[in-house]
Every structure is written in structure tokens, then in C-alpha cells.
Amino acid sequence: MNPITPALPMTEATFALTLVLLLLAPLAIAGVALINTGLGRSRSAAQALLGNLAIVAVTALVFSIVGATLTGNLPGTPGGAGHIFHLADKPWNWLGAGPFLLSGLGSAPPQSQLALLFEILAVAMAALLPWGSGADRWRLTAGCAAAAVLAAIVFPLLAHWIWTGGWLSQLGMNFGLGAGFLDGGGAATMHVLGGLSALAVVWIAGPRKGKFPKEGFSTAMPGHSAVYILFGCFVALVGWLGFNLAGAVLWLQAPLAALPVTAVNTLLSASGALAATFAVTTVRFGKPDASLCANGWLAGLVASSACAGIVAPMQALFVGVVAGIITPLLVELLELAVSIDDPSGAISVHAASGLWGLAAAGLFAPQSGQLVAQLVGIATLLGLILPLVYLLFWLLNRVVPFRVDPDGERIGMDLHELGGGAYPEFVIHRDESYR
Amino acid sequence: MARPWGKLGTRFAAELNSLKGKAMKYAGLSVLPAGFFLSVAALILFPSPAPRAAFVVCGLAVEGLGLAVAVRGHMEARGERKP
């Protein structure tokens, strides 16, 4: 283990502002939870929302007990070190070595405490995303177990590599690639990780019953509440501003004067994406599609997570517009051409838009070599993290089966897993009503 | 036209298709790390920016290929047809 570069001192004003921003960040989690629930079916709504809450709790517990140690502290802070091997005369910091069981957190430097809070919220967000994709067939215990795996193993690895002095963050120092891999708002650690985990879950659990009949087109299974979905978008914006601004301070060392531009970029990216999705769905279907527009808005926010702290406002708008065009087309492609049943659209919204945002951050960054650093990060996410997550989830599925039994799927997850529905006074649709 | 082996033959063909699809999916997934190692090898092997960038892009292309094979394998394994 070797100590690594010193951390910058943090003023009291910066500390206070970052803390307030991080207290807003849970609204992003709440927004995504509302969207996940609204995009599922009414007979699974209570199980979906309880699952979101349980996943937040499980990730906080598991990350505090196991994950925080493997993530390590910020470089230069006490205990800020990592496990390093040397290859081609370069140090490769591959695993963090933080204090065990959060010991000494109270006396740690302020930025280390804030970094830990950010990471706890980030891992919750990452683990929520596959839950939405497994809606209506993924068992609650299996969802919590998968969240625990992400919080204990995968997220700490990625967070250390990108945020706390790992090899991706040091690509600039070791190989002259810009400032190393940059991910201010957690596009890679939260959204791409969550989106790729969603792909693994969908592959392992399979589609909902009746989604892809042997003959004809896939069955439309619309979300049960457009109100939840669209209100979730409003709530998510506030949380996203918190994540992007706090991340800019913590991971990009942005000065306070740069934060208004980061906030404007976040809003412009989301707005551009919504406008683009609105236009695309109007051209495709004759009318704008509410749930796809919500997905577009979210895709803009996801793309902004990667680049809001780096690019200029008009570039952020461009990034959002491209994300807004890609998202509805990819949602349609995955469902109709590839037979992937992803109710929340996490693969398109979080994985694809996150990857685009990371590439765009390299494209528009002022430093030379930044694009290559971003591409190496993308290659790591697709080439290492996706197979790792798939392998871990595949093994987990052998121990805790992901998919509910056919009877449970027929009567709905609420009745099957909780014994009561979310809307006991309303008539719930049966499967037959979809065909 | 009825299949020569009847229901048993159809079931056997479906099972075979499923096995083939699974093998394709795992082959695709195992190609993904190869793309990652190609990208990382570029950092070590090429100090000059242009060939380094080209090899990193090649690594990403290999990953894209692996992902495409895995997706195709998933479709085969599920016995789904394109609508």
C-alpha cells in the first residue's frame, strides 16, 4: 500500500454548501423510485416502492460495513491509500484500503466525510436502477441480495478506480491522458453501473409473462401511473442538481464560482433531452408519449451527470438533445428488435445515456487526451464491469432465485409477496386484459 | 407440413436452439474482457497518442462485437423471433 496525492483543504463555506447539496441528493433517489413504481403495473406497485426503500437501506448497511473499506478514502487524507501493483513501471491502484467499519469517521477531514455520504447515496441510486427493470417478476429478497452484491463488491471497485485515487483517476498522471477519467456527477459509478446491472437482471430473469408471445408483436404493458412517472421527473431534478453540484466540488475540485454553470448545464441538458424526445415521439407516433418523454428527461439528467461540471452550456444542451433522440429509439429497438423486457427503460436511459455523456465529456473537455481517458473508462465499464456483474448475478440467482413463480406473477407481486395490494379499493387488471 | 419426428423433434430442436443461444451469450460475454484488455494494453504499448487512441477504439469495437453476439445469443436462447 502506498499513500497517494494530497487532498485539497476545504473551507467551511464549501463544506456547508456541499453538505446542503448532498442533503438534496436523496430526492434523486425518491424521483427514480417514483418513476420505477409508476412504470410497473398497479398490482405490483406496493412491492416496487417497498423494494426501492429496502434497497436504499440494504445498500447503506452493506456499503458501511464492507464497501466503504474497499472504496478507500480520498487521496492524501489519513488512511487514503490503496492496494497497488506495478506494471510497465506504472503504479496501478486497483483496490481501496479505507478504515474498517467506518472507524475514525468523526475525526476524518470534512471532505472525506462528505465523500462517504456521497458514496452511500450513489450506491443506493445505482442499486435502484436494476430494480425498475426487473419490475413485476423480480422477488424482493433477490432484489435486496443483488443490491448487497453491488454495494459490497462492484460499486466499491468502480468508485475507488474513479473517485478515490484508483487507476482510472490516475490515467492523466501516469499516461498523460488529460486529467484522468472524469465523472463528476456519478454517470459511470451510478448510472452506467445501474444500467448494465439492469441488463444483467433482464437477461437472467427473462421477460414478463406474455410480453413476447410466440406470434406477432410484443405486448404493450404500459406503466400504471403517468402521474407518478412525471412527478418523479420533477423530484429527480432537484436531487440531480444536488448530486452534480456536490460531485463537482468533491470529485472535480470545482470552485464555488463554477457551481451556477454546472446547475445551468444540468437543467439545459435535461430540457434539451425532453424537447428532443417530445419531437421524436410526436414524429413517430403522431402524439408525444408521456412515459418516453419522462425517460428522455431522465436521460438528459443522466448525460449531465457526466459532463455538467466540464462543458459549456451550449455543449450541455447538445449532449442533452442527443441523449433525448437516442433514448426513445433505443427503448423501441430493445423491445421490438432484441426482445429485451425493460419496464423502466434503465438500459437505454441510464446505461446508454450515461455512456454517451462520458464520451461527450471527453469530446468537449479542454485538456488534450481527455477523450482517450474517457474511452478507456467506457471500455472498463463494458468490458470488465458488465461481465463481472453478470457473473455475480448469475451465481446469486443459483442461491436466491430472481424470478417469482408463475402463480406469483399471475396474481401480482403485491398479493404474492406482501399479502395486500397498493390500491385495495380499485379493480386490478388480469393478464388476459393485455391481449 | 408435419415435422417428421412430431412433437418430440420440435422439442429437441427448441432445446438445441436454446443451448446454442446460451453458448453464444457466454461467448459474447467472454469477448468483452478481451476488448477491455486491448484498451489497457494500448496504454502500455503505445506512448504516442494516435496509435494509442486507435487501439483503445479497437478495444471498444471488440466489446461492441461481444455485446452484439451476447444479445443475439440471448434472443436465440429464448427462442424468440423478430417481429
Chai-1 contact restraints between the chains, C-beta under 6 A:
chainA,res_idxA,chainB,res_idxB,connection_type,confidence,min_distance_angstrom,max_distance_angstrom,comment,restraint_id
A,A88,B,I44,contact,1.0,0.0,6.0,A-B,restraint_1
A,F175,B,L43,contact,1.0,0.0,6.0,A-B,restraint_2
A,W203,B,H74,contact,1.0,0.0,6.0,A-B,restraint_3
A,F212,B,E80,contact,1.0,0.0,6.0,A-B,restraint_4
A,F217,B,P83,contact,1.0,0.0,6.0,A-B,restraint_5
A,V338,B,V71,contact,1.0,0.0,6.0,A-B,restraint_6
A,S339,B,M75,contact,1.0,0.0,6.0,A-B,restraint_7
A,S339,B,E80,contact,1.0,0.0,6.0,A-B,restraint_8
A,V372,B,A53,contact,1.0,0.0,6.0,A-B,restraint_9
A,V372,B,V56,contact,1.0,0.0,6.0,A-B,restraint_10
A,L375,B,V56,contact,1.0,0.0,6.0,A-B,restraint_11
A,V376,B,S39,contact,1.0,0.0,6.0,A-B,restraint_12
A,V376,B,V56,contact,1.0,0.0,6.0,A-B,restraint_13
A,A379,B,F36,contact,1.0,0.0,6.0,A-B,restraint_14
A,A379,B,S39,contact,1.0,0.0,6.0,A-B,restraint_15
A,A379,B,G59,contact,1.0,0.0,6.0,A-B,restraint_16
A,A379,B,L60,contact,1.0,0.0,6.0,A-B,restraint_17
A,L382,B,E63,contact,1.0,0.0,6.0,A-B,restraint_18
A,G383,B,L32,contact,1.0,0.0,6.0,A-B,restraint_19
A,G383,B,P33,contact,1.0,0.0,6.0,A-B,restraint_20
A,G383,B,G35,contact,1.0,0.0,6.0,A-B,restraint_21
A,G383,B,F36,contact,1.0,0.0,6.0,A-B,restraint_22
A,G383,B,E63,contact,1.0,0.0,6.0,A-B,restraint_23
A,L384,B,F36,contact,1.0,0.0,6.0,A-B,restraint_24
A,P387,B,L29,contact,1.0,0.0,6.0,A-B,restraint_25
A,P387,B,L32,contact,1.0,0.0,6.0,A-B,restraint_26
A,P387,B,P33,contact,1.0,0.0,6.0,A-B,restraint_27
A,Y390,B,L29,contact,1.0,0.0,6.0,A-B,restraint_28
